Amino acid sequence: MADSAEPDIIFSDLTQDVLIDGHRFSVEIYRTSISPGWVLSVMNRFGTLTISDNPPYLADGLAWRDFEKRVETKGVRAFYSPKERRKLRL
């Protein structure tokens, strides 16, 4: 009989809330107990998630660097939908 228990979610120590140019984001980097790949999840002020997991990151630090790179190249716009950007006038 197979074990039907849900896998544990393991959060990276890099998981944190970040304030960038007055915009607060909840950045979560996590993996499950059954998968070695890390996932980057960024929630904006509207509750919209931007999730990067394909392919999964081999290390939590790589996920964090990808977050920093997106901020550097696209700014906070990277984490808002077009409709949200219009509301914020970004």
mmCIF file of the C-alpha atoms, coordinates in Angstrom:
data_MODEL
# 
_entry.id   MODEL 
# 
loop_
_atom_site.group_PDB 
_atom_site.id 
_atom_site.type_symbol 
_atom_site.label_atom_id 
_atom_site.label_alt_id 
_atom_site.label_comp_id 
_atom_site.label_asym_id 
_atom_site.label_entity_id 
_atom_site.label_seq_id 
_atom_site.pdbx_PDB_ins_code 
_atom_site.Cartn_x 
_atom_site.Cartn_y 
_atom_site.Cartn_z 
_atom_site.occupancy 
_atom_site.B_iso_or_equiv 
_atom_site.pdbx_formal_charge 
_atom_site.auth_seq_id 
_atom_site.auth_comp_id 
_atom_site.auth_asym_id 
_atom_site.auth_atom_id 
_atom_site.pdbx_PDB_model_num 
ATOM 1  C CA . MET A 1 1  ? 0.000  0.000  0.000   1.00 0.00 ? 1  MET A CA 1 
ATOM 2  C CA . ALA A 1 2  ? 1.455  3.354  -1.047  1.00 0.00 ? 2  ALA A CA 1 
ATOM 3  C CA . ASP A 1 3  ? 1.941  6.164  1.450   1.00 0.00 ? 3  ASP A CA 1 
ATOM 4  C CA . SER A 1 4  ? -0.555 8.907  0.552   1.00 0.00 ? 4  SER A CA 1 
ATOM 5  C CA . ALA A 1 5  ? 0.894  11.530 2.905   1.00 0.00 ? 5  ALA A CA 1 
ATOM 6  C CA . GLU A 1 6  ? 1.508  14.951 1.425   1.00 0.00 ? 6  GLU A CA 1 
ATOM 7  C CA . PRO A 1 7  ? 5.173  15.882 0.990   1.00 0.00 ? 7  PRO A CA 1 
ATOM 8  C CA . ASP A 1 8  ? 6.642  18.443 3.376   1.00 0.00 ? 8  ASP A CA 1 
ATOM 9  C CA . ILE A 1 9  ? 7.363  21.918 2.056   1.00 0.00 ? 9  ILE A CA 1 
ATOM 10 C CA . ILE A 1 10 ? 10.843 23.126 2.906   1.00 0.00 ? 10 ILE A CA 1 
ATOM 11 C CA . PHE A 1 11 ? 11.342 26.901 2.811   1.00 0.00 ? 11 PHE A CA 1 
ATOM 12 C CA . SER A 1 12 ? 14.729 28.410 2.102   1.00 0.00 ? 12 SER A CA 1 
ATOM 13 C CA . ASP A 1 13 ? 16.329 30.810 4.559   1.00 0.00 ? 13 ASP A CA 1 
ATOM 14 C CA . LEU A 1 14 ? 16.213 33.268 1.626   1.00 0.00 ? 14 LEU A CA 1 
ATOM 15 C CA . THR A 1 15 ? 12.402 33.484 1.865   1.00 0.00 ? 15 THR A CA 1 
ATOM 16 C CA . GLN A 1 16 ? 11.490 37.034 2.892   1.00 0.00 ? 16 GLN A CA 1 
ATOM 17 C CA . ASP A 1 17 ? 9.399  40.140 2.319   1.00 0.00 ? 17 ASP A CA 1 
ATOM 18 C CA . VAL A 1 18 ? 11.158 42.710 0.157   1.00 0.00 ? 18 VAL A CA 1 
ATOM 19 C CA . LEU A 1 19 ? 10.474 46.421 -0.358  1.00 0.00 ? 19 LEU A CA 1 
ATOM 20 C CA . ILE A 1 20 ? 11.610 47.762 -3.740  1.00 0.00 ? 20 ILE A CA 1 
ATOM 21 C CA . ASP A 1 21 ? 10.877 51.366 -4.732  1.00 0.00 ? 21 ASP A CA 1 
ATOM 22 C CA . GLY A 1 22 ? 7.887  51.435 -2.376  1.00 0.00 ? 22 GLY A CA 1 
ATOM 23 C CA . HIS A 1 23 ? 6.497  48.100 -3.637  1.00 0.00 ? 23 HIS A CA 1 
ATOM 24 C CA . ARG A 1 24 ? 6.328  45.226 -1.165  1.00 0.00 ? 24 ARG A CA 1 
ATOM 25 C CA . PHE A 1 25 ? 6.754  41.667 -2.415  1.00 0.00 ? 25 PHE A CA 1 
ATOM 26 C CA . SER A 1 26 ? 6.620  38.362 -0.586  1.00 0.00 ? 26 SER A CA 1 
ATOM 27 C CA . VAL A 1 27 ? 9.430  36.215 -2.003  1.00 0.00 ? 27 VAL A CA 1 
ATOM 28 C CA . GLU A 1 28 ? 9.233  32.511 -1.217  1.00 0.00 ? 28 GLU A CA 1 
ATOM 29 C CA . ILE A 1 29 ? 11.840 29.986 -2.261  1.00 0.00 ? 29 ILE A CA 1 
ATOM 30 C CA . TYR A 1 30 ? 10.882 26.418 -1.459  1.00 0.00 ? 30 TYR A CA 1 
ATOM 31 C CA . ARG A 1 31 ? 11.014 22.778 -2.455  1.00 0.00 ? 31 ARG A CA 1 
ATOM 32 C CA . THR A 1 32 ? 9.195  19.664 -1.385  1.00 0.00 ? 32 THR A CA 1 
ATOM 33 C CA . SER A 1 33 ? 10.606 16.791 0.619   1.00 0.00 ? 33 SER A CA 1 
ATOM 34 C CA . ILE A 1 34 ? 10.334 14.564 -2.472  1.00 0.00 ? 34 ILE A CA 1 
ATOM 35 C CA . SER A 1 35 ? 11.902 16.918 -5.033  1.00 0.00 ? 35 SER A CA 1 
ATOM 36 C CA . PRO A 1 36 ? 15.373 18.464 -4.960  1.00 0.00 ? 36 PRO A CA 1 
ATOM 37 C CA . GLY A 1 37 ? 14.396 21.362 -7.258  1.00 0.00 ? 37 GLY A CA 1 
ATOM 38 C CA . TRP A 1 38 ? 13.663 24.806 -5.800  1.00 0.00 ? 38 TRP A CA 1 
ATOM 39 C CA . VAL A 1 39 ? 10.727 27.035 -6.791  1.00 0.00 ? 39 VAL A CA 1 
ATOM 40 C CA . LEU A 1 40 ? 10.692 30.851 -6.802  1.00 0.00 ? 40 LEU A CA 1 
ATOM 41 C CA . SER A 1 41 ? 7.343  32.431 -5.947  1.00 0.00 ? 41 SER A CA 1 
ATOM 42 C CA . VAL A 1 42 ? 6.831  36.200 -5.793  1.00 0.00 ? 42 VAL A CA 1 
ATOM 43 C CA . MET A 1 43 ? 3.533  37.684 -4.567  1.00 0.00 ? 43 MET A CA 1 
ATOM 44 C CA . ASN A 1 44 ? 2.741  41.328 -5.300  1.00 0.00 ? 44 ASN A CA 1 
ATOM 45 C CA . ARG A 1 45 ? 0.468  43.700 -3.373  1.00 0.00 ? 45 ARG A CA 1 
ATOM 46 C CA . PHE A 1 46 ? -2.598 42.477 -5.317  1.00 0.00 ? 46 PHE A CA 1 
ATOM 47 C CA . GLY A 1 47 ? -1.943 38.859 -4.327  1.00 0.00 ? 47 GLY A CA 1 
ATOM 48 C CA . THR A 1 48 ? -0.825 37.882 -7.819  1.00 0.00 ? 48 THR A CA 1 
ATOM 49 C CA . LEU A 1 49 ? 1.847  35.183 -7.888  1.00 0.00 ? 49 LEU A CA 1 
ATOM 50 C CA . THR A 1 50 ? 4.743  34.962 -10.300 1.00 0.00 ? 50 THR A CA 1 
ATOM 51 C CA . ILE A 1 51 ? 6.075  31.422 -10.073 1.00 0.00 ? 51 ILE A CA 1 
ATOM 52 C CA . SER A 1 52 ? 9.277  30.176 -11.674 1.00 0.00 ? 52 SER A CA 1 
ATOM 53 C CA . ASP A 1 53 ? 9.763  26.436 -11.529 1.00 0.00 ? 53 ASP A CA 1 
ATOM 54 C CA . ASN A 1 54 ? 10.426 25.188 -15.036 1.00 0.00 ? 54 ASN A CA 1 
ATOM 55 C CA . PRO A 1 55 ? 13.103 24.076 -14.914 1.00 0.00 ? 55 PRO A CA 1 
ATOM 56 C CA . PRO A 1 56 ? 13.409 24.000 -11.136 1.00 0.00 ? 56 PRO A CA 1 
ATOM 57 C CA . TYR A 1 57 ? 16.435 25.713 -9.614  1.00 0.00 ? 57 TYR A CA 1 
ATOM 58 C CA . LEU A 1 58 ? 19.218 23.405 -8.467  1.00 0.00 ? 58 LEU A CA 1 
ATOM 59 C CA . ALA A 1 59 ? 19.911 25.578 -5.411  1.00 0.00 ? 59 ALA A CA 1 
ATOM 60 C CA . ASP A 1 60 ? 17.942 28.167 -3.457  1.00 0.00 ? 60 ASP A CA 1 
ATOM 61 C CA . GLY A 1 61 ? 20.666 30.755 -4.094  1.00 0.00 ? 61 GLY A CA 1 
ATOM 62 C CA . LEU A 1 62 ? 20.138 30.380 -7.847  1.00 0.00 ? 62 LEU A CA 1 
ATOM 63 C CA . ALA A 1 63 ? 16.449 31.161 -7.376  1.00 0.00 ? 63 ALA A CA 1 
ATOM 64 C CA . TRP A 1 64 ? 17.325 34.278 -5.349  1.00 0.00 ? 64 TRP A CA 1 
ATOM 65 C CA . ARG A 1 65 ? 19.808 35.415 -8.007  1.00 0.00 ? 65 ARG A CA 1 
ATOM 66 C CA . ASP A 1 66 ? 17.110 35.027 -10.656 1.00 0.00 ? 66 ASP A CA 1 
ATOM 67 C CA . PHE A 1 67 ? 14.804 37.244 -8.571  1.00 0.00 ? 67 PHE A CA 1 
ATOM 68 C CA . GLU A 1 68 ? 17.547 39.884 -8.295  1.00 0.00 ? 68 GLU A CA 1 
ATOM 69 C CA . LYS A 1 69 ? 18.265 39.680 -12.028 1.00 0.00 ? 69 LYS A CA 1 
ATOM 70 C CA . ARG A 1 70 ? 14.590 40.233 -12.885 1.00 0.00 ? 70 ARG A CA 1 
ATOM 71 C CA . VAL A 1 71 ? 14.472 43.280 -10.617 1.00 0.00 ? 71 VAL A CA 1 
ATOM 72 C CA . GLU A 1 72 ? 17.662 44.608 -12.181 1.00 0.00 ? 72 GLU A CA 1 
ATOM 73 C CA . THR A 1 73 ? 16.565 44.096 -15.800 1.00 0.00 ? 73 THR A CA 1 
ATOM 74 C CA . LYS A 1 74 ? 12.793 44.694 -15.663 1.00 0.00 ? 74 LYS A CA 1 
ATOM 75 C CA . GLY A 1 75 ? 12.225 46.443 -12.342 1.00 0.00 ? 75 GLY A CA 1 
ATOM 76 C CA . VAL A 1 76 ? 9.097  45.874 -10.292 1.00 0.00 ? 76 VAL A CA 1 
ATOM 77 C CA . ARG A 1 77 ? 7.098  45.628 -13.543 1.00 0.00 ? 77 ARG A CA 1 
ATOM 78 C CA . ALA A 1 78 ? 8.288  42.033 -13.790 1.00 0.00 ? 78 ALA A CA 1 
ATOM 79 C CA . PHE A 1 79 ? 5.934  41.054 -10.968 1.00 0.00 ? 79 PHE A CA 1 
ATOM 80 C CA . TYR A 1 80 ? 2.753  42.854 -12.052 1.00 0.00 ? 80 TYR A CA 1 
ATOM 81 C CA . SER A 1 81 ? 0.297  41.936 -14.795 1.00 0.00 ? 81 SER A CA 1 
ATOM 82 C CA . PRO A 1 82 ? -0.406 44.493 -17.553 1.00 0.00 ? 82 PRO A CA 1 
ATOM 83 C CA . LYS A 1 83 ? -3.727 45.389 -15.880 1.00 0.00 ? 83 LYS A CA 1 
ATOM 84 C CA . GLU A 1 84 ? -2.017 45.879 -12.516 1.00 0.00 ? 84 GLU A CA 1 
ATOM 85 C CA . ARG A 1 85 ? 0.696  48.013 -14.137 1.00 0.00 ? 85 ARG A CA 1 
ATOM 86 C CA . ARG A 1 86 ? -2.006 50.286 -15.575 1.00 0.00 ? 86 ARG A CA 1 
ATOM 87 C CA . LYS A 1 87 ? -3.567 50.672 -12.112 1.00 0.00 ? 87 LYS A CA 1 
ATOM 88 C CA . LEU A 1 88 ? -0.167 51.567 -10.680 1.00 0.00 ? 88 LEU A CA 1 
ATOM 89 C CA . ARG A 1 89 ? 0.843  53.638 -13.731 1.00 0.00 ? 89 ARG A CA 1 
ATOM 90 C CA . LEU A 1 90 ? 4.099  51.721 -14.155 1.00 0.00 ? 90 LEU A CA 1 
# 
